Amino acid sequence: MKNIWIIGATAGIGRSLAELFASQGHNLAISGRNEKGIDGLLSSLPKADHISAPMNVCNVNQIQKASKAIFNHWSKIDQVIFLAGIYQPMKIDELDLELVKDIIETNLIGAINLTNVILDNLISMGNVQFSFCASVAGYKGLPNSQPYGASKAGLINFVQSLNVEHGKEVDIRLINPGFVKTRLTDKNDFEMPMMISADQAAMYIDKGLNSKNFEVHFPKKFSLILKLLNLLPTKLYNKIARSLIQ
């Protein structure tokens, strides 16, 4: 039995992951902006030592309050998983700058805020896994992916740096999903190849986090294609990427 703190678990991948972990008998601390959603999720899970810890990752004071409540309740945490995120497809010449700010503050600054607040505690506890969910959209610039792709590229870089600096003290992991069917990807008006369900994504994540690999990326057929494209010369990559919107 593990004590697992999930940030961003009231819908989509986070909810499916919470349900999977609960079915395995683990204790969960659930954080997010939607307090009613957290309560609804926890009430639907098998009984265990679960904790409701609502917070906005853009608000450091709220993170401090939630983390204090969790650390006081549990003497030891085994896993922390950052899944908070905002997604909205936009073209570079049609940006909603207020929404751009919200996306970057949640997807990237939120992860940095959380790390800044809890990293010392995780190091002191020892043997803790700290995971962050980015996206294959962060591998390289794709059409109509701004600013979401940029926020995920920044998150990937941040987690890689964190692993270099503190990977011997905390088990840092990076999660990069492909297309997952959720209320967020339902906004897309373009073809999403090799899309999987949120429940499938949760199983990929669970398996990956129990492996020794730093990066958990899936589905492999899709993520490996993107990794290969990332190796192409810029002119050839741009030609292929532009063909996606023609």
Secondary structure, DSSP 8 states (H G I E B T S, - for coil): --EEEEES-SSHHHHHHHHHHHHTT-EEEEE-S-HHHHHHHHHHS-SSS-EE----TT-HHHHHHHHHHHHHH-S---EEEE-------B-TTS--HHHHHHHHIIIIIHHHHHHHHHHHHHHHH-S-EEEEE--GGGSS--TTBBTHHHHHHHHHHHHHHHHHHHTTTSEEEEEEE--EESTTGGG--S--TT-EEHHHHHHHHHHHHTSS-SEEEESHHHHHHHHHHTTS-HHHHHHHHHHTT-
